Amino acid sequence: MKVLLLGVTGNVGSRMLPALLAHKHQVVGYVRAPAKISPEARSKLDSIVVGSASDSAAIKAAILSHNCDAVVNAAGLAAMTGWTSQGEFPTIFAAVVQAALEAGRERGGAPIRCWLLSGFGILDSPKKPYLLLDYIPLFPSHKRNYKLIKSQPADTLAWSLFCANQMNPKYDKPQFPPSVDTLASNLVAKADAPPAWAEKYRKVPLIGNYLNVMAQAQSYFSVLENCVDFMAADLDKGLESEWIGKRVAVKEKSKLN
Ligand SMILES: NC(=O)c1ccc[n+]([C@@H]2O[C@H](COP(=O)([O-])OP(=O)(O)OC[C@H]3O[C@@H](n4cnc5c(N)ncnc54)[C@H](OP(=O)(O)O)[C@@H]3O)[C@@H](O)[C@H]2O)c1
């Protein structure tokens, strides 16, 4: 696929690039500060578009002019709390969604395939209709973003939200090609709720559900390079992916009980 990658200078996006290339995707980098792209990444990108990730019209133009079939958004960073402001991230998320939606419509035919970085908190908790974020109210913008996209029909925008908890890089720098020990096969994945979730502390009166979430959240920390390989590998399936229209949760196989 030809992929427009936003956030290629960031923690996630810089590692997403080698993962996409390893799966034979062509990558157009969309950045606001091209001087920050490493020489190695620069030499591997199909092309570079300079623009703001909050500029929906510019993102749409990049998708259309480079004839991209897919968009991966790793631009912007969710603020940890919403006590003062949620920062620019919700604006970026909305701009990317609108751009991909309109580009798909204008081009006609198949919708744009879209992986959007999101957060662990918007996964379902075992007590419906609550989300994990209702028990640990961190990174609130993910909930706002999920609200925006969840009613979006998959035949207009083929979206998936990647809802990892903290992702820790195994290697200090992006590896070209990615190391063979960092692959999606190290993960188990599930739609809409965390895989292998245990029913811990649920019977403790009043605070049981809170304890349940807090006790388990850390066991969902994952290796960043495994996660980017997961999304890059999934793009191989195009519009046949089982994750379209889903929040996607992962867990390291090494952390399964
Ligand atoms: N890291 C994790 O453990 C983790 C866990 C769960 C979810 N996530 C989500 O993953 C996403 C990426 O996180 P990250 O850790 O890679 O963040 P990061 O290292 O701060 O990277 C953010 C990227 O966004 C770009 N960016 C920000 N505002 C922009 C704008 N207006 N126009 C164009 N580019 C812009 C930055 O470009 P500049 O280099 O120019 O600043 C940078 O490339 C976020 O949505 C985050 O919430 C991360």
The ligand as a Gaussian input file, in Angstrom:
#p B3LYP/6-31G(d) Opt

LIG

0 1
 N        4.375000       6.369000      23.389000
 C        3.464000       5.614000      24.009000
 O        3.777000       4.802000      24.921000
 C        2.026000       5.722000      23.615000
 C        1.091000       4.928000      24.241000
 C       -0.225000       4.996000      23.828000
 C       -0.578000       5.889000      22.844000
 N        0.362000       6.697000      22.275000
 C       -0.055000       7.640000      21.258000
 O        0.795000       7.545000      20.124000
 C        0.867000       8.807000      19.470000
 C        2.310000       9.186000      19.212000
 O        3.007000       9.231000      20.448000
 P        4.573000       9.480000      20.522000
 O        5.015000       8.899000      21.813000
 O        5.219000       9.052000      19.268000
 O        4.642000      11.082000      20.604000
 P        5.872000      12.043000      20.219000
 O        7.177000      11.330000      20.327000
 O        5.686000      13.288000      21.014000
 O        5.643000      12.350000      18.669000
 C        4.609000      13.178000      18.261000
 C        4.772000      13.436000      16.786000
 O        3.694000      14.283000      16.392000
 C        4.236000      15.344000      15.616000
 N        3.360000      16.509000      15.707000
 C        2.826000      17.068000      16.826000
 N        2.065000      18.099000      16.499000
 C        2.123000      18.225000      15.148000
 C        1.555000      19.106000      14.208000
 N        0.754000      20.115000      14.562000
 N        1.838000      18.920000      12.896000
 C        2.650000      17.917000      12.477000
 N        3.216000      17.043000      13.322000
 C        2.949000      17.190000      14.642000
 C        5.591000      15.596000      16.214000
 O        6.364000      16.354000      15.319000
 P        7.617000      17.249000      15.804000
 O        8.792000      16.288000      15.842000
 O        7.726000      18.284000      14.774000
 O        7.292000      17.783000      17.174000
 C        6.071000      14.162000      16.397000
 O        6.522000      13.643000      15.171000
 C        0.113000       9.781000      20.377000
 O       -1.197000       9.890000      19.900000
 C        0.107000       9.098000      21.709000
 O       -0.940000       9.563000      22.521000
 C        1.657000       6.634000      22.630000

